[in-house]
Amino acid sequence: MSLAGENANLDANTVIYAIEGYAQYTNLTAGLLIPLDAGAFLRPSPNLHIEPISLPVLEKVIELRARHGLKIPDAIHLATGILAGCTVFVTCDASWAKTGVTVVEPQDVT
């Protein structure tokens, strides 16, 4: 799946896999690193938005934890992405899909 035109939320492990060059995730260089580098990797840019943890995010974290039993870091990631209007979540964590968001595995990013 191409992330072009998507408002994607990237699980921290996805970024780590891409940076460390895991063989099974070489696709992330073209599908993730190059588009992010075009805007400045891990810095706010037209291609990357970094969202602060706010009161609405924390309220959504509580809701996600109560409803789906997610770990706090996962709930923070999801709550932030949901409130930021993300259309796809790139992660290896299958539990994220039970919240109703669209999940794409890192190896499926093109």
MOKA-V352475 format. One record per residue. RES is the residue in one small letter. OMEGA is omega in degrees with one decimal (* if undefined). Layout:
res=(RES:RES)
omega=(OMEGA:OMEGA)
//
This chain:
res=(m:s:l:a:g:e:n:a:n:l:d:a:n:t:v:i:y:a:i:e:g:y:a:q:y:t:n:l:t:a:g:l:l:i:p:l:d:a:g:a:f:l:r:p:s:p:n:l:h:i:e:p:i:s:l:p:v:l:e:k:v:i:e:l:r:a:r:h:g:l:k:i:p:d:a:i:h:l:a:t:g:i:l:a:g:c:t:v:f:v:t:c:d:a:s:w:a:k:t:g:v:t:v:v:e:p:q:d:v:t)
omega=(175.6:176.7:179.8:179.1:179.2:169.8:-170.4:173.5:-176.5:173.5:-178.8:179.4:177.7:179.1:178.7:179.1:-178.2:-178.2:-176.8:174.4:176.6:-175.7:-177.4:-179.3:179.9:177.7:-176.6:178.6:-179.7:-174.5:-175.0:-174.2:-178.1:176.9:179.1:178.5:179.1:-179.4:-178.3:-172.1:178.5:172.1:178.4:-178.5:175.5:-178.4:-177.3:177.2:176.7:-175.1:176.1:172.0:-176.0:177.5:176.9:176.9:-179.6:176.5:177.9:176.4:180.0:179.1:-179.1:177.8:-178.0:-175.0:-171.4:178.1:-179.3:171.5:-176.6:179.6:178.3:179.1:177.1:178.9:-178.3:-179.2:179.8:-179.6:179.7:-178.4:177.3:177.4:179.3:-179.4:-179.5:-179.3:-178.0:-176.4:171.4:-175.4:-177.1:-178.0:179.5:-177.1:-178.1:178.1:179.1:178.1:176.5:-178.2:175.1:177.6:-177.8:-178.0:179.1:178.9:179.5:*)
//
